[in-house]
Amino acid sequence: MHKRARHIVNILRENGYIAYYAGGWVRDYLLGVDSDDIDIATNASPDVIEKLFKHTIPIGKAFGIVLVVLGEHSYEVATFRKDLSYKDGRRPDKIEFTTPLEDAKRRDFTINGMFFDPIKEEIIDFVGGEKDLNKKIIRAIGDPHERIKEDRLRMVRAIRLSIKFDFTIDDALKKAIIFHAEELLKYVAIERIYQEIYKMSKYKNFKKGLISFYDYKILQTIFPLLKIERSLLEERLRCLEYIPNNAPAIAKILELFPDYSLEEKISLCRYLKLSNKEINFVTYYDRFKEFHNGSDYELAYLYSNKYSDLVLKIIASHLSLEEKKNFFKKHENKKKELAKYIERIKKRDPIIKALHLKKEGIEPGPLMGYLLKEAEKISINEKIEDEKTILSKLKSCF
C-alpha cells in the first residue's frame, strides 16, 4: 500500500505538483501503528489528477476528491482546500483550492492535521499535531466551537479517538462538546453516530468510552430515554470487560437497557437503523437468555445457531467466576449429549419428514407443520430415533 501511494506522490511531483500523505495515516505512523488507509493531499486540481492517472473515480469532485485506482487498491487524492461555509453542519457549501497550510487549518484535530512527505520522509506540521501527539492530547485545530459546528460528528469522534489511543481531550474541546452535545441528532444521522459507536465497541475500554459519552452529555442525547445516575451506569456496564471483543456492538449497548423487553430491544435496533442480521442476533440472544434452562428440544435449536458459543460467553459475563465454571460445564455436557440432534437440525434432516406424515394420511398444511414440530420435540426430548416409535407417540396429537 505504501509503495503504491508513494508512486502516486511521485507522479504528481514529477508533473510539478506538491503532494503529501495526509490525516490519520500520519498520526498512526508517528504512533508506530500500521495502517493501509493512506490519503493523499495535493495542489493538483481534480481535473489534473484525472488526466495523470488512468483509472480514477470522481467520488467527491465538488470537494476536490478523486479516487485513484492502482490494481486492487484505491487511494483518495484530494486537492488542498479551504472550506468557506457550512449550512448543514456536515459538509461545506462552498470550497476554494488553497495551500497546504490552509488545508491543515480546516481539519478537525491537531493530531489529524499533519502531512508526511514520503519522498523526503519528513513530517509537515502546521498545527502542533506532533507536540499534542507526544502529550497524548486531543485538541481541536483553531476554535473548537467552529470545528464542531462544521461537523457535529466530530464530538463523537473526539471521544472515540481519546478512547482508542488513551488520550486526554483538551479542556476547551471538552467544554465545546458539552455545549453542543444536544445538537448532535439535529445535524447528524443516527447511522453515522452508530458507526463511531461500532468502531469504539471494538476497543478494550469501550466501557470508559460510554461513560465518557455520559460525562460529555452525548449518551443522553443519543438515548434520551436513558435517565440514570452515573453510578448506576457504571454498575450496568461492569460486565463489558468480560464480553468477547467480537460480540456485536448492539450486544454491548443493550447492557444499558437490562430491563428492556424483546419488543423494546427491536425498537431500539430500528432507531439505530441496524441491519436485519443484527436484529436477528438480538432476537436470538434474547431467546437464548430466556430458554438456556429450557427443554432439550429448545436447547438443541439454540446450540445449532452459529452464534451459540458467543452468546453463551455474553450471558456468562454476568456471572461470578464459580457460576461461570458451572454454567460452561453444564452447557458443554448438554451439547455433547445433544450432538447428533444438533447436527440434524443444522442439516435440516429430521427423523420424521413430510413424506412419513403423508403416508399416515396427513395433507400439507398447518396440521402437518405442527405435527412435524411435535415429532422433532418427541425425538429430541425423549432421545428417540426410531421412526415407528415417534409416529406411534405422535398419533395422540392427530
SULDAFEN-V113907 format. One record per backbone hydrogen bond with DSSP energy under -0.5 kcal/mol. NH is the residue of the N-H (numbers start at 0). CO is the residue of the C=O. If there is no record, write none. Layout:
BEGIN
nh co
NH CO
NH CO
END
This chain:
BEGIN
nh co
4 0
5 1
6 2
7 3
8 4
9 5
10 6
11 7
12 8
13 9
14 10
15 12
16 11
19 40
20 115
21 38
22 113
24 21
25 22
26 22
27 23
28 24
29 25
30 26
31 27
31 28
32 27
33 31
37 35
38 21
38 36
39 75
40 19
41 77
42 17
48 44
49 45
50 46
51 47
52 48
55 53
56 66
58 56
59 64
60 57
62 59
63 60
64 59
65 63
65 76
66 56
67 65
67 74
68 54
68 66
69 67
69 72
72 69
74 67
76 65
76 74
77 39
77 75
78 63
79 41
81 95
83 81
83 93
84 93
86 90
87 90
92 84
93 84
95 81
97 79
102 98
103 99
104 100
105 101
105 102
106 103
109 138
111 108
112 109
114 123
115 20
116 121
117 115
120 116
121 116
123 114
124 122
125 123
131 127
132 128
133 129
134 130
135 131
135 132
136 131
137 167
138 136
140 107
141 139
143 141
146 142
147 143
148 144
149 145
150 146
150 147
151 88
153 150
154 151
155 151
156 152
157 153
158 154
159 155
160 156
161 157
162 158
163 159
164 160
165 161
166 161
167 135
169 137
173 169
174 170
175 171
176 172
177 173
178 174
179 175
180 176
182 179
183 180
185 182
186 182
186 183
187 183
191 188
192 188
193 189
194 190
195 191
196 192
197 193
198 194
199 195
200 196
201 197
201 198
202 199
205 202
208 204
209 205
210 206
211 207
212 208
213 209
214 210
215 211
216 213
217 212
218 212
220 216
221 217
222 218
225 222
226 224
227 225
232 228
233 229
234 230
235 231
236 232
237 234
239 236
240 237
241 238
242 238
242 239
246 243
250 247
251 247
251 248
252 248
253 249
254 251
255 252
256 253
259 256
264 260
265 261
266 262
267 263
268 264
269 265
270 266
271 267
272 269
273 268
278 274
279 275
280 276
281 277
282 278
283 279
284 280
285 281
286 282
287 283
288 284
289 285
290 286
291 287
293 290
298 294
299 295
300 296
301 297
302 298
303 299
304 301
307 304
310 306
311 307
312 308
313 309
314 310
315 311
316 312
316 313
317 314
318 315
323 319
324 320
325 321
326 322
327 323
328 324
329 325
330 326
331 327
332 328
333 329
334 330
335 331
336 332
337 333
338 335
340 337
341 337
342 338
343 339
344 340
345 341
346 342
347 343
347 344
348 343
352 350
355 352
356 352
357 353
358 354
359 355
360 357
361 356
362 360
368 364
369 365
370 366
371 367
372 368
373 369
374 370
375 371
376 372
377 373
378 374
379 375
380 376
381 377
383 378
386 384
389 385
390 386
391 387
392 388
393 389
394 390
395 392
396 393
397 394
END
